[in-house]
Amino acid sequence: MTLHWIRHQTLTGWLKQHGQLLAANDKILLTDTALTELPATCDCGNAIYALSEESLATTLPDYIEQLDDKQWLELVLDCSQQLTW
């Protein structure tokens, strides 16, 4: 299982460019620029997360689960690989 940590692209742009790299059980973490221009829906089929402290000023779509620091650490430890984009 891979954690795709998207920081410097929008989710839509990343999925168009790299979506074919997602395996069924991969996870996506959105931070920084990736939290802008979020689509209302996302049908990629993978779990998508955002850090709660980074998304306080943003209303997130329902498909994004907010994580606190402890949950973020657990997510990173659960994934055998992490890729930062």
Backbone hydrogen bonds in HBPLUS format (Angstrom, degrees):
<---DONOR---> <-ACCEPTOR-->    atom                        ^
c    i                          cat <-CA-CA->   ^        H-A-AA   ^      H-
h    n   atom  resd res      DA  || num        DHA   H-A  angle D-A-AA Bond
n    s   type  num  typ     dist DA aas  dist angle  dist       angle   num
A0080-SER N   A0001-MET O   2.96 MM  79  5.73 122.5  2.30 142.5 157.5     1
A0081-GLN N   A0001-MET O   3.39 MM  80  6.67 151.8  2.47 150.4 151.8     2
A0027-LYS N   A0002-THR O   2.96 MM  25  6.32 161.9  2.00 155.1 160.9     3
A0003-LEU N   A0081-GLN O   2.85 MM  78  6.20 161.8  1.88 147.7 152.3     4
A0083-LEU N   A0003-LEU O   2.85 MM  80  6.23 164.7  1.88 166.2 168.9     5
A0004-HIS N   A0027-LYS O   2.87 MM  23  6.17 172.7  1.88 155.1 155.8     6
A0029-LEU N   A0004-HIS O   2.95 MM  25  6.19 162.3  1.98 142.1 145.9     7
A0005-TRP N   A0083-LEU O   2.74 MM  78  5.94 164.6  1.76 167.9 171.5     8
A0085-TRP N   A0005-TRP O   2.81 MM  80  6.05 164.7  1.83 155.4 156.8     9
A0006-ILE N   A0029-LEU O   2.79 MM  23  6.06 145.9  1.90 161.5 173.1    10
A0031-THR N   A0006-ILE O   3.08 MM  25  6.40 158.5  2.13 164.6 164.3    11
A0033-THR N   A0007-ARG O   2.96 MM  26  5.59 118.0  2.35 167.1 163.2    12
A0014-TRP N   A0010-THR O   2.92 MM   4  6.11 161.1  1.96 152.7 158.2    13
A0015-LEU N   A0011-LEU O   2.89 MM   4  6.07 165.7  1.91 156.0 159.6    14
A0016-LYS N   A0012-THR O   3.08 MM   4  6.28 155.6  2.14 146.8 153.0    15
A0017-GLN N   A0013-GLY O   3.06 MM   4  6.24 154.1  2.13 145.0 151.9    16
A0018-HIS N   A0014-TRP O   2.62 MM   4  5.59 165.7  1.64 162.3 166.4    17
A0019-GLY N   A0015-LEU O   2.88 MM   4  4.12 138.5  2.05 116.1 120.3    18
A0021-LEU N   A0018-HIS O   2.83 MM   3  5.67 168.6  1.84 132.4 136.4    19
A0022-LEU N   A0019-GLY O   3.17 MM   3  5.67 166.9  2.19 115.7 119.8    20
A0026-ASP N   A0023-ALA O   3.15 MM   3  5.33 167.7  2.17 113.2 117.0    21
A0028-ILE N   A0047-ALA O   2.93 MM  19  6.21 150.3  2.02 155.3 164.5    22
A0049-TYR N   A0028-ILE O   2.74 MM  21  6.10 154.5  1.80 154.8 163.8    23
A0030-LEU N   A0049-TYR O   2.81 MM  19  6.11 167.1  1.83 155.0 157.4    24
A0034-ALA N   A0031-THR O   3.05 MM   3  5.44 136.6  2.25 147.2 138.5    25
A0035-LEU N   A0032-ASP O   3.12 MM   3  5.91 165.9  2.14 121.7 126.1    26
A0036-THR N   A0033-THR O   3.00 MM   3  5.60 161.4  2.04 123.4 125.2    27
A0065-GLU N   A0048-ILE O   2.94 MM  17  6.35 166.3  1.96 153.1 152.9    28
A0050-ALA N   A0065-GLU O   3.01 MM  15  6.30 143.9  2.15 147.7 149.1    29
A0067-LEU N   A0050-ALA O   2.81 MM  17  6.09 150.0  1.90 155.5 163.2    30
A0054-GLU N   A0051-LEU O   3.04 MM   3  5.43 137.5  2.23 108.7 120.4    31
A0055-SER N   A0051-LEU O   3.21 MM   4  6.42 130.5  2.47 147.4 161.1    32
A0052-SER N   A0067-LEU O   2.81 MM  15  5.37 175.9  1.81 146.0 146.6    33
A0055-SER N   A0052-SER O   3.26 MM   3  5.21 140.2  2.43  95.9 106.9    34
A0058-THR N   A0055-SER O   3.19 MM   3  5.10 159.7  2.23 103.9 109.9    35
A0064-ILE N   A0061-PRO O   3.21 MM   3  5.96 168.9  2.23 123.5 126.2    36
A0072-TRP N   A0068-ASP O   2.94 MM   4  6.14 152.0  2.01 153.7 162.6    37
A0073-LEU N   A0069-ASP O   3.03 MM   4  6.27 161.2  2.07 150.3 154.1    38
A0074-GLU N   A0070-LYS O   3.05 MM   4  6.32 159.2  2.09 146.7 152.4    39
A0075-LEU N   A0071-GLN O   2.90 MM   4  6.12 152.5  1.97 144.9 152.4    40
A0076-VAL N   A0072-TRP O   3.02 MM   4  6.33 163.5  2.05 155.0 158.2    41
A0077-LEU N   A0073-LEU O   2.97 MM   4  6.19 162.0  2.00 152.7 157.8    42
A0078-ASP N   A0074-GLU O   2.89 MM   4  5.98 140.9  2.04 144.0 154.3    43
A0079-CYS N   A0075-LEU O   3.28 MM   4  6.48 136.2  2.48 144.2 153.5    44
